[in-house]
Every structure is written in structure tokens, then in C-alpha cells.
Amino acid sequence: MRIALIGGAGFVGHHLCQLPHKFLAIDNLGVNNLLTIQKKYRPFIWERLEMIDDFMPCNAVDYHALSKVLSEFQPDIIVHLSAVAHIDRAEKSPMDTFLNSQRTLENGLDIARAIDAKFVYFSSSTVYGDFSSDVIDEDEPLTPRGIYGNVKLAGEAVCRGYHQAYDMDITIVRPQALYGPRCVSRRVTQIFIENAMQGKPIVIHGSGKDKHDFTYIDDLVSGMNLIFKPWEGLRTYNLTGESATSVQALADMVVERFPTEIIHTDADPLKPSRGTMSCGRIRTELGYRPKFPIEIGMDLYMDWYQEKGYGRQEDQIRSTG
């Protein structure tokens, strides 16, 4: 398969590029800019780029530039990954969120229609808002909060509109709480590990009882490989680890390996109450089976940080005064 990834140099995109397909990663490195990102994360970005065989610098906000790149590549599938992939950053900069998420999506869809490519849209668990029960499926009411979740839901609506108007083959994917090597988006798993390895406290916003369906990146990639198989029509899939874990339990896992203090502060009112997302639909239709429960995934993630020597420089500075 020839697969174009809009926003392909990001966390998800560079991992997808390890699958046995012909990928073109399209990215302007605007979100994870080597010149503006924290110095400690620049090696992560370089590693991502080294793992991508075909990379095309292009601003997907520019319709004509994106059209030229995609028309020349002639993909079978276009995957839209471009986004400001963090709730807090989305709330602080709604215009950037709209441009990187919605404008790039509309451009990608319209070009996919023109070149007769199938389309995959990366949505989010945040489109559900507060879960109505501990386990929900794709029929759960969609009641998002704030900028991030509502922009993701708007993207789903645009995808449905293109399917209805042009009979396009489109798949909507709803992941939750992704984690794994070379993430620089400041997700909770990343923050907890990095703080603990540097001897800083782990800060939990709220009681820590809130749960997330933490999804190791390898599970997401295996699910996407199934999604890439030829299909027709409009599909929507939850794609997670399918087993929610509390934030407190996550912190305890990290502290067990890297002892440090755990502090509780006020909860963020814009972050919805979530839980387990049933993957029954993709399991039944495509044979998806997550293989990395949180205990295994977090061990692998912490192993990776230790192999990189993360935190050693800070430890040396503290020990020498």
C-alpha cells in the first residue's frame, strides 16, 4: 500500500512508518519544531526523522502545496494525523489548533476526493466527553468539552459530510492516552517518568481515581495495520489498550522503579471523566488484539528512558552541588 501521512513526523506517524508499506511522511515540523522545542527533546525528534524513509517538508495548511505533494505520490490511503495533540495547548492557542487540525483536514479530504484515495482520520477519546459508564463503545453520546474535544468532533462531522456527499471510503479512529518511546507531547505517562527520573515530584491533578485507557504505541500500530487493509464505506473504531487504569496506579508504577514524592493538586475542570473504551467492533470486524497491558507497556517505556540515560546529567549536577 502507498500511504501518505499528513503530520507524519509526529509521535504516531514515525511509528506507523515502521510498518511494511510505502509511506510518505508530510510535515512542516511546526508543532515539534527543532528550533523551538526543549533542547532535551531534540534527540527524540532526530530519531523520529531517521526512522522515516520518505519525508516531505510541506505545510498542509497550504492547499496547493499539499495537493502537489499528494498528486505526485498518488497514495492509496491518506492518513490525517496533523493536530495540536494536547488538551492544554489547544485551550491556550485555539487558532493554532484550528489551523493544524481542521484546515489541514479539510485540505486532505478534498485532495483525497480528487485523486480517489481512501482516508483515515485520527480523532480522540475526548469526543465522548464524560463517559456515561466505566466501559463505553462507539455508540456512546458525543458531548466533548473545550477546544480540543470539540475540534476533534468537528473533524469527524466533516469526514461524515465528505462520505455522504462524495461516497468516499473513510475510517475514523478514536485512540486514548497513547504512550511510548519518543513522545514529546507532555502526556501524563511522559511527565511522570521524566519527573521521577530527575527526582522531581509527580503531580496528580485531582484525587488520582480518574482512569484512562492507556494505549501503548505498538498496540495502536498493530490496529492501524489492520485498518489499512482495503475497505469500503464509512467506519468508526475505538482503538485503545481496552483496559483503563487510574492515574494514581500509574504514578505508583513509576515510583516503584524511580522513588519520588507524589503530590495532589486541584483537578482540571476541562478534562473529561473517562474509562475503558471497548474495542469490540474492531476486534470483531478486523481481528484486533491489544498485547501490551499497562504493566508491560510502562515497563518497556521506562526501560527505553533508562537506555537513553535520561536524568543522568541532572543527577550528576545534584550530586556535585
N, C-alpha and C positions, 0 to 999 in steps of 0.2 A: 504494500500500500504506500502511496505517496501522501504524506500528511504534513500540512502546514500548521505551525503553532504560532498564533498571534499572542505575543507576550511569552515567547518560548524560552527566554533566557532566565526565567524566574525559577522558583523552588520546584513547582510541579513540572514545568516544561523540560528542564535539563534532565530530570529523572525519566520522563517519558522518552526522551531521545535515546535511552539505552535499550529500548525495545527493537526487535528485528524488522523495522520498517524504514522507509526512506523519509527522513524528517527534514524539514526546513524550519529553523527557529527564527522568527521575525521579532525583533525587539529594538527599541531605541535606548535601552538601559536608563530610561528616565526615572523609574521608580527605585531601582537599585543602581544608582549612579556611582561608578568607581571614584569619581572626584569628590562626591559629597557624602558617601556612606562612611560610617565609622571605620577608622584605619584597621581595627582588629577583624573586620568582616571582609576586607578586600581580598584576602587569600581565598575565601569561600567563593566569591564572585569569579575569580580567575579559574578556580577549579571547575565551576559550572561551565564556563566558556570552553575549557579544554575538553570537556565531556561531550560537547556538541560538534558534530562533524560538519554540518552546514548551517552557518549563521548569517543572517542578512540584517544589517542595521537599517531600520526603517521605522518611522513614526506612523503607527497605524491610525492616528488621528487624521492624517493626510490621505484622503480617499484616493487621489490619483497615484500617489507613490505606492500605496498598498496594492492598488489594482494592478499596477505594472509588475510588482514582485510576484503576486499570486498568479497572474495570467501567464507569466513566463514559466513558473514552476508547475502549473497545471495539477494541483493536488486532487486526490480522490476525496479527501476529508480536510476540512478546515476546523481547527480547534481554537475556541476563543478562551484564552487564559488571562488576558490583559485586565488588570484591576489594581486598585489600591487595596491590597489584601490585608487590611487590619481595620477593625471597627473604630478604634480610637483615632487613627489617621484620617479615616473617612469623615468623621464628625468634625475634625479640625479643618479639613480642606474639601468641602463639598464640590467645588468646581473641578479640582483635580480628579476627584472620584468620578464625576460625571464624564469628563473627557476620557480618562483612561479606561472606564468601564463601558459607559453607554455609547459614546460616539464611536469608539473602536468596534463595538459590537455591531452597530448599525452598518458601518462600512464593511465589516467582514461578511455579514449576511447578504448584503446587496451584491457584493462581488461573488460570493458563493453561488448565488442565483444566476449570475451572468455566465459563470464558467461551469455550471452544472456540477458543483461539488456538494457532498454531504456536509453537515455542520454539527459540531458538538459545542455546547455552551456550558461553561463551568459556573454554576450557581452556588448556593451556600445553604447550610442548615438554618441560617438566620432568616430565611424567607418564612419559616414557620412561626417565628416569634416565640412566645411561651408555649412549650409543649403542653398538650391537654392531659397527657398521661406519661408514665415512665418510658413506654415504648410507642413510637408512632411510625406510620407508614406514609406513602406518598399522597394519600387521600386526606391527610391532616389539613385543617383550615390554614390558610396562609395569612398571617397577621403580623408582619415584621415591625420592628421598632427602629427608629433613627434612620440616618442616611444610608449606611451600608446595606442593611437588610432590604430597604425599600428600593434601592438602586438595583440590587440583585433580582428582586421580584419584577421590577420594570423590565429588566433584560429578558426574563422568562416570557413576559407578555409580548414583547417584540418578537421573540422566536416563534411563539404560537401564531402571531399575526402573519409572519412570513410563510409558515406552513399552511395556514388557511388560504392565503392569497395566491401562493405560487406552488403549492403541493411539494414543498421542499422536505427532504429527509433530514430530520433534526433530532438530536438527543440532548436532553437537559440532565446534567449531573449535579447532584446535591451532596457534597462532602461535608465533613465536620472535623474540626480540631486536628488538622494534619500536622505531622511532626516527622523529623528525621534529619539526616546529615545535610549540611549546607543551607539550612534555613536562616534567613537574616530578617525575617518579618517581625521579630519580637513576639512570637507566640508564647503562651504560658509555659509550655514544656521547655522551650529555649531559655526563657528568662530564669526559670527555677534552676536549671542545670548550671547556667553561667554564674548566677549569683552564688550558688552553693560552692562551686569550684573556686571562686575567688574569696570565699569566707564571708560573703555578704549575707544578710538575712533574706529569707524567702518571704515575700509579702503576699498574703492572700486577701483579696478584696471580698469581704463578707465572711460568713461562717465557715466556708470551705465545704459545705454539704452539697453545693450545686455540682451537677455532674455534666461531663462532656463525653461524647463518643469518640475518644482519641483514636486517630487512624494513622498507623504507620505508613510511610510513603510507599513502601513496597506493596502493601495491600491495595492502595489506590492504583498503582501502576498495573498490577495484575488485572484489576477490574477494568481499567481503561483498555487493556489489550483485548478483552472480550467485547467491549463496546465497539471497538474499531472493526469488528467483523461486519460484512455487508448487512444492511438493514433497510427497511422501507418505513416511511411514515414518521410520526412524532412519538418520542418515548421520553419518559422521565424516570430517573433511577436515584434512589439513595445509594451512596457508595461510601461506607464507613467501616470501622472495625467491628461494629454491631454489638458493642458491649460498653455501656457508659461507666465511667469511674469518677469518683468525687475528686475535686481539686485538693482536698485535704489528703486523700490517699495518694495522689500524685506527688504532693510535697513530701509525704512520708517516705515514698520510694527513693526520692532524690537524697533526702537527708540520711537515709540508711547507708548510702555509699559515701556521700560528702557531708559530714555532720556540720550543721549550721543552725541558726535560730529561725523559727517560723513566727511571723508577725501577722496579726489580723487587722485590717482596716475596714472602712466603710465599703459596702458593695456599690458597684456601678449600676445605676438605675436603667441605663440604656442596653445593658447586656441581658438577653432573654434567658429564661429558665429552660434548660434543655435536658436531654437524657439520651436514651438509645434510639437510633434510627434503624428501623427494620430494613434489612436488605433482602427481604423475601422475594420481591419482584425480580431483581437482577439475579438472585440465586436460582429462582425457578426458570427464568427465561434464558439465562446465559451461563449458568453454572458457576457463579462467583462463590468463592470460599475464602474469607479472611484467614490468614495464617499467623498473624502477629498480634496476639493479645497484648495489653498494655505492659504486662510484666516483661515479656520478651522484647517488645519494641523499645521500651525505655532502657533496658539493659544494653541493647545494640546502640542506641543513641548516645548513652553515657560512655560506652566503650569508644565510640568514634571521637568524642571530645577528648578523652584521655589519650588516644592515639595521636591526636593533633597537638598534645601538650598544652591544651588550653588552661590558663590560670597559673602556669608555672612562673611566668615572668612576674605576675602580681605577687605570688608567694615569695619570690626571691626579694622583691622590693620591701615587703613587710618584714621579712626575717633580718634584713640588713639595716632596717630603720631608715 
